[in-house]
Each structure stands twice: as structure tokens, then as C-alpha cells.
Amino acid sequence: MPIRIRPMKAEDVETCGRICYEAFKGISESHNFRPDFASAEAGIDLMRMLFESPNTFSVVAEQDGAVIGSNHLVEYDAIRAVGPITVDPAALLN
């Protein structure tokens, strides 16, 4: 079950958005915080925005052909950002 890192594709956006929502929801709920994303659609919108940005390099982690997480490097002018880094909570159980 090796994990492979590859560039994100358009068909990965929805899966990565759902994973982003679920991962952050789990953290928020465990600490009784308000969720970062109101819905899975909000996570999908964020992933789509990052994927479509010419200033962002997005990658996914794949295990057994299934996307289990993502990360992004955002390169603007002098400012760089990494994230959000997400891992499917269900993948952590395996």
C-alpha cells in the first residue's frame, strides 16, 4: 500500500474538497470549535479555486488508486503559502 504523490487533476477536485471538509470538520468537532467549512461544497469550492489558480501547484496523495489527501503551494509575489494539507480521516483508519 505505498502512497504516491502526483499533480492534482480536474477530476480530483470534488474528492479533495470532500476530504478537506471532512478532515477539518473532524478536528473542529473534537475541540468543540465551529467548522472551518459550512459544507462539503465549500471545501470543493476552495479546492477548485486553488486548482484553477495559475499561482498554485496542487498535488494529491494516492493509495491503491484512490485519492486520500492533497496539498497546495501558492506562489504569489514575495509571499508563499503551503496548504491546506488534508488527509482523508477514513484513510487513517486503514
CNS distance restraints for C-alpha pairs under 8 A (distance, minus, plus):
assign (resid   1 and name CA) (resid  63 and name CA) 6.24 0.50 0.50
assign (resid   1 and name CA) (resid  64 and name CA) 6.28 0.50 0.50
assign (resid   2 and name CA) (resid  63 and name CA) 6.28 0.50 0.50
assign (resid   2 and name CA) (resid  64 and name CA) 7.61 0.50 0.50
assign (resid   3 and name CA) (resid  61 and name CA) 6.31 0.50 0.50
assign (resid   3 and name CA) (resid  62 and name CA) 5.52 0.50 0.50
assign (resid   3 and name CA) (resid  63 and name CA) 4.84 0.50 0.50
assign (resid   3 and name CA) (resid  64 and name CA) 7.75 0.50 0.50
assign (resid   4 and name CA) (resid  61 and name CA) 5.60 0.50 0.50
assign (resid   4 and name CA) (resid  62 and name CA) 5.10 0.50 0.50
assign (resid   4 and name CA) (resid  63 and name CA) 6.47 0.50 0.50
assign (resid   5 and name CA) (resid  59 and name CA) 6.57 0.50 0.50
assign (resid   5 and name CA) (resid  60 and name CA) 5.68 0.50 0.50
assign (resid   5 and name CA) (resid  61 and name CA) 4.63 0.50 0.50
assign (resid   5 and name CA) (resid  62 and name CA) 6.36 0.50 0.50
assign (resid   6 and name CA) (resid  59 and name CA) 5.45 0.50 0.50
assign (resid   6 and name CA) (resid  60 and name CA) 5.62 0.50 0.50
assign (resid   6 and name CA) (resid  61 and name CA) 6.71 0.50 0.50
assign (resid   6 and name CA) (resid  62 and name CA) 7.81 0.50 0.50
assign (resid   7 and name CA) (resid  57 and name CA) 7.70 0.50 0.50
assign (resid   7 and name CA) (resid  58 and name CA) 5.96 0.50 0.50
assign (resid   7 and name CA) (resid  59 and name CA) 4.25 0.50 0.50
assign (resid   7 and name CA) (resid  60 and name CA) 6.17 0.50 0.50
assign (resid   8 and name CA) (resid  12 and name CA) 6.27 0.50 0.50
assign (resid   8 and name CA) (resid  13 and name CA) 7.72 0.50 0.50
assign (resid   8 and name CA) (resid  51 and name CA) 7.36 0.50 0.50
assign (resid   8 and name CA) (resid  58 and name CA) 5.43 0.50 0.50
assign (resid   8 and name CA) (resid  59 and name CA) 4.67 0.50 0.50
assign (resid   8 and name CA) (resid  60 and name CA) 5.44 0.50 0.50
assign (resid   8 and name CA) (resid  70 and name CA) 7.97 0.50 0.50
assign (resid   9 and name CA) (resid  13 and name CA) 7.17 0.50 0.50
assign (resid  10 and name CA) (resid  51 and name CA) 7.52 0.50 0.50
assign (resid  12 and name CA) (resid  16 and name CA) 6.02 0.50 0.50
assign (resid  12 and name CA) (resid  67 and name CA) 7.49 0.50 0.50
assign (resid  13 and name CA) (resid  17 and name CA) 5.99 0.50 0.50
assign (resid  13 and name CA) (resid  44 and name CA) 6.42 0.50 0.50
assign (resid  13 and name CA) (resid  47 and name CA) 5.77 0.50 0.50
assign (resid  13 and name CA) (resid  48 and name CA) 5.85 0.50 0.50
assign (resid  13 and name CA) (resid  51 and name CA) 7.45 0.50 0.50
assign (resid  14 and name CA) (resid  18 and name CA) 6.20 0.50 0.50
assign (resid  14 and name CA) (resid  44 and name CA) 5.39 0.50 0.50
assign (resid  14 and name CA) (resid  47 and name CA) 7.68 0.50 0.50
assign (resid  14 and name CA) (resid  48 and name CA) 7.99 0.50 0.50
assign (resid  15 and name CA) (resid  19 and name CA) 6.18 0.50 0.50
assign (resid  15 and name CA) (resid  44 and name CA) 7.82 0.50 0.50
assign (resid  15 and name CA) (resid  67 and name CA) 7.24 0.50 0.50
assign (resid  16 and name CA) (resid  20 and name CA) 6.01 0.50 0.50
assign (resid  16 and name CA) (resid  43 and name CA) 7.91 0.50 0.50
assign (resid  16 and name CA) (resid  44 and name CA) 6.98 0.50 0.50
assign (resid  16 and name CA) (resid  47 and name CA) 6.66 0.50 0.50
assign (resid  16 and name CA) (resid  67 and name CA) 7.50 0.50 0.50
assign (resid  16 and name CA) (resid  68 and name CA) 7.90 0.50 0.50
assign (resid  16 and name CA) (resid  69 and name CA) 6.47 0.50 0.50
assign (resid  16 and name CA) (resid  70 and name CA) 6.45 0.50 0.50
assign (resid  17 and name CA) (resid  21 and name CA) 6.21 0.50 0.50
assign (resid  17 and name CA) (resid  40 and name CA) 6.50 0.50 0.50
assign (resid  17 and name CA) (resid  41 and name CA) 7.25 0.50 0.50
assign (resid  17 and name CA) (resid  42 and name CA) 7.61 0.50 0.50
assign (resid  17 and name CA) (resid  43 and name CA) 4.31 0.50 0.50
assign (resid  17 and name CA) (resid  44 and name CA) 3.67 0.50 0.50
assign (resid  17 and name CA) (resid  45 and name CA) 7.14 0.50 0.50
assign (resid  17 and name CA) (resid  46 and name CA) 7.06 0.50 0.50
assign (resid  17 and name CA) (resid  47 and name CA) 5.49 0.50 0.50
assign (resid  17 and name CA) (resid  48 and name CA) 7.96 0.50 0.50
assign (resid  18 and name CA) (resid  22 and name CA) 6.14 0.50 0.50
assign (resid  18 and name CA) (resid  40 and name CA) 5.23 0.50 0.50
assign (resid  18 and name CA) (resid  41 and name CA) 7.60 0.50 0.50
assign (resid  18 and name CA) (resid  43 and name CA) 6.19 0.50 0.50
assign (resid  18 and name CA) (resid  44 and name CA) 6.34 0.50 0.50
assign (resid  19 and name CA) (resid  23 and name CA) 5.88 0.50 0.50
assign (resid  19 and name CA) (resid  43 and name CA) 7.97 0.50 0.50
assign (resid  19 and name CA) (resid  68 and name CA) 7.54 0.50 0.50
assign (resid  19 and name CA) (resid  69 and name CA) 6.80 0.50 0.50
assign (resid  19 and name CA) (resid  86 and name CA) 6.81 0.50 0.50
assign (resid  19 and name CA) (resid  87 and name CA) 6.70 0.50 0.50
assign (resid  19 and name CA) (resid  88 and name CA) 5.16 0.50 0.50
assign (resid  19 and name CA) (resid  89 and name CA) 7.72 0.50 0.50
assign (resid  20 and name CA) (resid  24 and name CA) 6.17 0.50 0.50
assign (resid  20 and name CA) (resid  40 and name CA) 7.96 0.50 0.50
assign (resid  20 and name CA) (resid  43 and name CA) 5.74 0.50 0.50
assign (resid  20 and name CA) (resid  44 and name CA) 7.93 0.50 0.50
assign (resid  20 and name CA) (resid  69 and name CA) 7.98 0.50 0.50
assign (resid  20 and name CA) (resid  86 and name CA) 5.60 0.50 0.50
assign (resid  20 and name CA) (resid  87 and name CA) 7.47 0.50 0.50
assign (resid  20 and name CA) (resid  88 and name CA) 7.63 0.50 0.50
assign (resid  21 and name CA) (resid  25 and name CA) 5.86 0.50 0.50
assign (resid  21 and name CA) (resid  36 and name CA) 7.95 0.50 0.50
assign (resid  21 and name CA) (resid  37 and name CA) 6.14 0.50 0.50
assign (resid  21 and name CA) (resid  39 and name CA) 6.81 0.50 0.50
assign (resid  21 and name CA) (resid  40 and name CA) 5.25 0.50 0.50
assign (resid  21 and name CA) (resid  42 and name CA) 7.61 0.50 0.50
assign (resid  21 and name CA) (resid  43 and name CA) 5.15 0.50 0.50
assign (resid  22 and name CA) (resid  26 and name CA) 6.08 0.50 0.50
assign (resid  22 and name CA) (resid  40 and name CA) 7.57 0.50 0.50
assign (resid  22 and name CA) (resid  88 and name CA) 7.28 0.50 0.50
assign (resid  22 and name CA) (resid  89 and name CA) 7.14 0.50 0.50
assign (resid  23 and name CA) (resid  27 and name CA) 6.59 0.50 0.50
assign (resid  23 and name CA) (resid  86 and name CA) 6.45 0.50 0.50
assign (resid  23 and name CA) (resid  87 and name CA) 6.51 0.50 0.50
assign (resid  23 and name CA) (resid  88 and name CA) 6.18 0.50 0.50
assign (resid  23 and name CA) (resid  89 and name CA) 5.88 0.50 0.50
assign (resid  24 and name CA) (resid  28 and name CA) 6.13 0.50 0.50
assign (resid  24 and name CA) (resid  35 and name CA) 6.88 0.50 0.50
assign (resid  24 and name CA) (resid  36 and name CA) 6.48 0.50 0.50
assign (resid  24 and name CA) (resid  37 and name CA) 7.61 0.50 0.50
assign (resid  25 and name CA) (resid  29 and name CA) 6.01 0.50 0.50
assign (resid  25 and name CA) (resid  35 and name CA) 5.42 0.50 0.50
assign (resid  25 and name CA) (resid  36 and name CA) 7.05 0.50 0.50
assign (resid  25 and name CA) (resid  37 and name CA) 7.41 0.50 0.50
assign (resid  26 and name CA) (resid  30 and name CA) 6.12 0.50 0.50
assign (resid  26 and name CA) (resid  89 and name CA) 7.94 0.50 0.50
assign (resid  27 and name CA) (resid  31 and name CA) 6.55 0.50 0.50
assign (resid  28 and name CA) (resid  32 and name CA) 5.91 0.50 0.50
assign (resid  28 and name CA) (resid  33 and name CA) 4.69 0.50 0.50
assign (resid  28 and name CA) (resid  34 and name CA) 6.13 0.50 0.50
assign (resid  28 and name CA) (resid  35 and name CA) 5.35 0.50 0.50
assign (resid  28 and name CA) (resid  36 and name CA) 7.49 0.50 0.50
assign (resid  29 and name CA) (resid  33 and name CA) 6.01 0.50 0.50
assign (resid  29 and name CA) (resid  34 and name CA) 7.48 0.50 0.50
assign (resid  29 and name CA) (resid  35 and name CA) 7.28 0.50 0.50
assign (resid  37 and name CA) (resid  42 and name CA) 5.81 0.50 0.50
assign (resid  37 and name CA) (resid  43 and name CA) 6.32 0.50 0.50
assign (resid  38 and name CA) (resid  42 and name CA) 6.48 0.50 0.50
assign (resid  39 and name CA) (resid  43 and name CA) 6.88 0.50 0.50
assign (resid  40 and name CA) (resid  44 and name CA) 6.24 0.50 0.50
assign (resid  41 and name CA) (resid  45 and name CA) 6.04 0.50 0.50
assign (resid  42 and name CA) (resid  46 and name CA) 6.30 0.50 0.50
assign (resid  43 and name CA) (resid  47 and name CA) 6.28 0.50 0.50
assign (resid  44 and name CA) (resid  48 and name CA) 6.06 0.50 0.50
assign (resid  45 and name CA) (resid  49 and name CA) 6.12 0.50 0.50
assign (resid  46 and name CA) (resid  50 and name CA) 6.21 0.50 0.50
assign (resid  47 and name CA) (resid  51 and name CA) 5.94 0.50 0.50
assign (resid  48 and name CA) (resid  52 and name CA) 5.96 0.50 0.50
assign (resid  49 and name CA) (resid  53 and name CA) 6.14 0.50 0.50
assign (resid  50 and name CA) (resid  56 and name CA) 6.07 0.50 0.50
assign (resid  50 and name CA) (resid  58 and name CA) 7.34 0.50 0.50
assign (resid  50 and name CA) (resid  72 and name CA) 7.44 0.50 0.50
assign (resid  51 and name CA) (resid  56 and name CA) 6.73 0.50 0.50
assign (resid  51 and name CA) (resid  57 and name CA) 7.39 0.50 0.50
assign (resid  51 and name CA) (resid  58 and name CA) 6.16 0.50 0.50
assign (resid  52 and name CA) (resid  56 and name CA) 7.83 0.50 0.50
assign (resid  55 and name CA) (resid  74 and name CA) 5.75 0.50 0.50
assign (resid  55 and name CA) (resid  75 and name CA) 5.11 0.50 0.50
assign (resid  55 and name CA) (resid  76 and name CA) 6.08 0.50 0.50
assign (resid  56 and name CA) (resid  72 and name CA) 6.49 0.50 0.50
assign (resid  56 and name CA) (resid  73 and name CA) 5.52 0.50 0.50
assign (resid  56 and name CA) (resid  74 and name CA) 4.31 0.50 0.50
assign (resid  56 and name CA) (resid  75 and name CA) 6.01 0.50 0.50
assign (resid  57 and name CA) (resid  72 and name CA) 5.66 0.50 0.50
assign (resid  57 and name CA) (resid  73 and name CA) 5.15 0.50 0.50
assign (resid  57 and name CA) (resid  74 and name CA) 6.49 0.50 0.50
assign (resid  58 and name CA) (resid  70 and name CA) 7.25 0.50 0.50
assign (resid  58 and name CA) (resid  71 and name CA) 5.88 0.50 0.50
assign (resid  58 and name CA) (resid  72 and name CA) 4.35 0.50 0.50
assign (resid  58 and name CA) (resid  73 and name CA) 6.41 0.50 0.50
assign (resid  59 and name CA) (resid  70 and name CA) 5.59 0.50 0.50
assign (resid  59 and name CA) (resid  71 and name CA) 5.49 0.50 0.50
assign (resid  59 and name CA) (resid  72 and name CA) 6.32 0.50 0.50
assign (resid  60 and name CA) (resid  67 and name CA) 6.50 0.50 0.50
assign (resid  60 and name CA) (resid  68 and name CA) 7.42 0.50 0.50
assign (resid  60 and name CA) (resid  69 and name CA) 5.59 0.50 0.50
assign (resid  60 and name CA) (resid  70 and name CA) 4.17 0.50 0.50
assign (resid  60 and name CA) (resid  71 and name CA) 6.47 0.50 0.50
assign (resid  61 and name CA) (resid  67 and name CA) 5.77 0.50 0.50
assign (resid  61 and name CA) (resid  68 and name CA) 5.62 0.50 0.50
assign (resid  61 and name CA) (resid  69 and name CA) 5.07 0.50 0.50
assign (resid  61 and name CA) (resid  70 and name CA) 5.90 0.50 0.50
assign (resid  62 and name CA) (resid  66 and name CA) 5.21 0.50 0.50
assign (resid  62 and name CA) (resid  67 and name CA) 4.38 0.50 0.50
assign (resid  62 and name CA) (resid  68 and name CA) 5.61 0.50 0.50
assign (resid  62 and name CA) (resid  69 and name CA) 7.30 0.50 0.50
assign (resid  63 and name CA) (resid  67 and name CA) 6.51 0.50 0.50
assign (resid  63 and name CA) (resid  68 and name CA) 6.67 0.50 0.50
assign (resid  68 and name CA) (resid  87 and name CA) 5.78 0.50 0.50
assign (resid  68 and name CA) (resid  88 and name CA) 5.11 0.50 0.50
assign (resid  68 and name CA) (resid  91 and name CA) 6.36 0.50 0.50
assign (resid  69 and name CA) (resid  85 and name CA) 7.48 0.50 0.50
assign (resid  69 and name CA) (resid  86 and name CA) 5.08 0.50 0.50
assign (resid  69 and name CA) (resid  87 and name CA) 4.18 0.50 0.50
assign (resid  69 and name CA) (resid  88 and name CA) 5.74 0.50 0.50
assign (resid  70 and name CA) (resid  84 and name CA) 7.79 0.50 0.50
assign (resid  70 and name CA) (resid  85 and name CA) 5.85 0.50 0.50
assign (resid  70 and name CA) (resid  86 and name CA) 5.36 0.50 0.50
assign (resid  70 and name CA) (resid  87 and name CA) 6.82 0.50 0.50
assign (resid  71 and name CA) (resid  82 and name CA) 7.28 0.50 0.50
assign (resid  71 and name CA) (resid  83 and name CA) 5.35 0.50 0.50
assign (resid  71 and name CA) (resid  84 and name CA) 5.84 0.50 0.50
assign (resid  71 and name CA) (resid  85 and name CA) 4.52 0.50 0.50
assign (resid  71 and name CA) (resid  86 and name CA) 6.54 0.50 0.50
assign (resid  72 and name CA) (resid  82 and name CA) 5.64 0.50 0.50
assign (resid  72 and name CA) (resid  83 and name CA) 4.93 0.50 0.50
assign (resid  72 and name CA) (resid  84 and name CA) 6.47 0.50 0.50
assign (resid  72 and name CA) (resid  85 and name CA) 7.13 0.50 0.50
assign (resid  73 and name CA) (resid  80 and name CA) 7.23 0.50 0.50
assign (resid  73 and name CA) (resid  81 and name CA) 5.84 0.50 0.50
assign (resid  73 and name CA) (resid  82 and name CA) 4.68 0.50 0.50
assign (resid  73 and name CA) (resid  83 and name CA) 6.49 0.50 0.50
assign (resid  74 and name CA) (resid  80 and name CA) 5.62 0.50 0.50
assign (resid  74 and name CA) (resid  81 and name CA) 5.03 0.50 0.50
assign (resid  74 and name CA) (resid  82 and name CA) 6.26 0.50 0.50
assign (resid  74 and name CA) (resid  83 and name CA) 7.93 0.50 0.50
assign (resid  75 and name CA) (resid  79 and name CA) 6.56 0.50 0.50
assign (resid  75 and name CA) (resid  80 and name CA) 4.83 0.50 0.50
assign (resid  75 and name CA) (resid  81 and name CA) 6.77 0.50 0.50
assign (resid  76 and name CA) (resid  80 and name CA) 6.16 0.50 0.50
assign (resid  87 and name CA) (resid  91 and name CA) 7.33 0.50 0.50
assign (resid  87 and name CA) (resid  92 and name CA) 7.82 0.50 0.50
assign (resid  88 and name CA) (resid  92 and name CA) 6.93 0.50 0.50
assign (resid  89 and name CA) (resid  93 and name CA) 7.12 0.50 0.50
assign (resid  90 and name CA) (resid  94 and name CA) 7.24 0.50 0.50
